[in-house]
Every structure is written in structure tokens, then in C-alpha cells.
Amino acid sequence: MDLQEQLKHLFPDHVPEEASSEENESIGIDIWLQDDPILCKYEKRKGKPITILEGYNGADKDFKLLTKTLKQKLSVGGSYKNDRIIIQGDYRDQIMTILKTIGFQVKRVGG
């Protein structure tokens, strides 16, 4: 007897929810998507690695919300300045996968 059957016996009136296939809803972010790709760069400043995202031409509040979401998902520090997202550390691959699941086009620049 597997777990699902055990749960059905314990809670016969429960109707399970179906998981949403839309990834944006599970992330909980509703922002404007663009046609041009976001550029994902890697730099070192004062000997420490950083990841820079630029090229987003939507509203500032959407860009700040995207910054907050990325920082929370990666559990790292970062900031939003001069139409750029600066994330502490080299997280290009993780950032690119998160942005692709949201629906953005991402272009890796350098290395």
C-alpha cells in the first residue's frame, strides 16, 4: 500500500488539487515580458565575482520585483542600480534557468 492509498483511507472526503503547469504561478511573479533577450554578464569587482543582468526595458517596479525574486531564490545579496541587476557571486547558470522558466529570453555574454 503506497502513501496515496493510505492518505485516501485516512481522509476519504479530501479532493487533491491538481498542480498548475504554469511556472509563473508557482514562482508567484507577474511581470512584463519582453522580446529582446536580457544580457547575463560575469565580472570581478575588487576581486569578488558578480553577475550583472541588463537589457530589460520594462517598468522599474517590475525590474525591482525581478531583483527581489532572484535574490530570494538564490539566497544571495544584490542590488538594482542604473537599470542593472547586480547579484553577488557567479550564478549565471541558475539565473538563466530561473529567467527561462519565467518566460524571458536570456543571452549569456562572455565566458
C-alpha positions as CSV (number, residue, x, y, z in Angstrom):
1,M,0.0,0.0,0.0
2,D,1.6,3.2,-1.1
3,L,1.3,6.7,0.5
4,Q,-1.5,7.9,-1.8
5,E,-3.7,4.9,-0.9
6,Q,-3.0,5.4,2.8
7,L,-4.0,9.0,2.6
8,K,-7.2,8.1,0.8
9,H,-8.1,5.7,3.6
10,L,-7.3,8.4,6.3
11,F,-9.1,11.3,4.5
12,P,-11.8,9.8,2.2
13,D,-13.5,13.2,1.7
14,H,-10.4,15.1,0.6
15,V,-10.1,16.0,-3.1
16,P,-6.5,16.7,-4.1
17,E,-5.7,19.9,-6.0
18,E,-4.1,19.5,-9.4
19,A,-0.7,21.1,-9.8
20,S,-0.5,24.1,-12.1
21,S,1.6,23.6,-15.2
22,E,2.2,27.3,-15.5
23,E,5.6,28.0,-13.9
24,N,4.9,31.8,-13.4
25,E,2.2,31.0,-11.0
26,S,4.4,28.7,-8.9
27,I,7.0,31.4,-8.7
28,G,4.4,33.9,-7.9
29,I,5.6,36.7,-10.1
30,D,3.6,38.7,-12.6
31,I,5.9,41.0,-14.7
32,W,6.0,42.3,-18.2
33,L,7.9,40.1,-20.6
34,Q,9.9,41.5,-23.4
35,D,11.0,40.4,-26.9
36,D,14.7,41.3,-26.6
37,P,16.9,39.0,-24.5
38,I,18.3,40.0,-21.1
39,L,22.1,40.0,-21.1
40,C,23.7,38.0,-18.3
41,K,27.4,39.0,-17.7
42,Y,30.1,37.9,-15.3
43,E,32.6,40.4,-13.8
44,K,35.0,40.7,-10.9
45,R,35.0,43.8,-8.8
46,K,37.6,44.2,-6.1
47,G,38.5,40.6,-6.6
48,K,35.0,39.3,-6.0
49,P,32.7,37.7,-8.6
50,I,29.4,39.3,-9.5
51,T,26.7,38.6,-12.1
52,I,25.1,41.5,-13.9
53,L,21.8,41.4,-15.7
54,E,20.9,44.3,-18.1
55,G,18.8,45.0,-21.1
56,Y,15.3,44.9,-19.5
57,N,13.1,47.7,-20.9
58,G,10.0,47.2,-18.8
59,A,8.8,49.2,-15.8
60,D,11.2,49.9,-12.9
61,K,8.9,48.3,-10.4
62,D,8.9,45.1,-12.4
63,F,12.7,45.1,-12.6
64,K,12.9,45.7,-8.8
65,L,10.4,42.8,-8.3
66,L,12.6,40.6,-10.5
67,T,15.7,41.6,-8.5
68,K,13.9,40.7,-5.2
69,T,12.8,37.3,-6.6
70,L,16.2,36.4,-7.9
71,K,17.9,37.3,-4.6
72,Q,15.3,35.2,-2.6
73,K,15.6,32.2,-4.9
74,L,19.4,32.2,-4.8
75,S,19.7,33.3,-1.2
76,V,22.4,35.9,-2.1
77,G,22.8,39.6,-1.9
78,G,22.4,42.0,-4.7
79,S,21.1,45.4,-5.8
80,Y,19.3,47.2,-8.6
81,K,21.1,50.3,-9.9
82,N,21.1,52.2,-13.2
83,D,18.8,49.7,-15.0
84,R,21.0,46.7,-14.0
85,I,20.6,43.9,-11.5
86,I,23.8,43.1,-9.7
87,I,23.9,39.7,-7.9
88,Q,26.9,38.8,-5.6
89,G,28.6,35.7,-6.9
90,D,28.8,33.7,-10.1
91,Y,25.2,32.5,-10.6
92,R,24.8,32.8,-14.3
93,D,23.5,29.3,-14.9
94,Q,21.0,29.4,-12.1
95,I,19.8,32.9,-13.1
96,M,19.4,31.9,-16.7
97,T,17.3,28.8,-15.8
98,I,15.1,30.9,-13.4
99,L,14.5,33.6,-16.1
100,K,13.8,31.0,-18.8
101,T,11.1,29.3,-16.5
102,I,9.5,32.7,-16.0
103,G,9.4,33.3,-19.8
104,F,12.4,35.6,-20.5
105,Q,14.9,35.2,-23.3
106,V,18.4,35.3,-21.8
107,K,21.7,35.7,-23.6
108,R,25.0,34.8,-21.9
109,V,27.7,37.3,-22.5
110,G,31.4,36.4,-22.0
111,G,32.9,33.1,-20.9
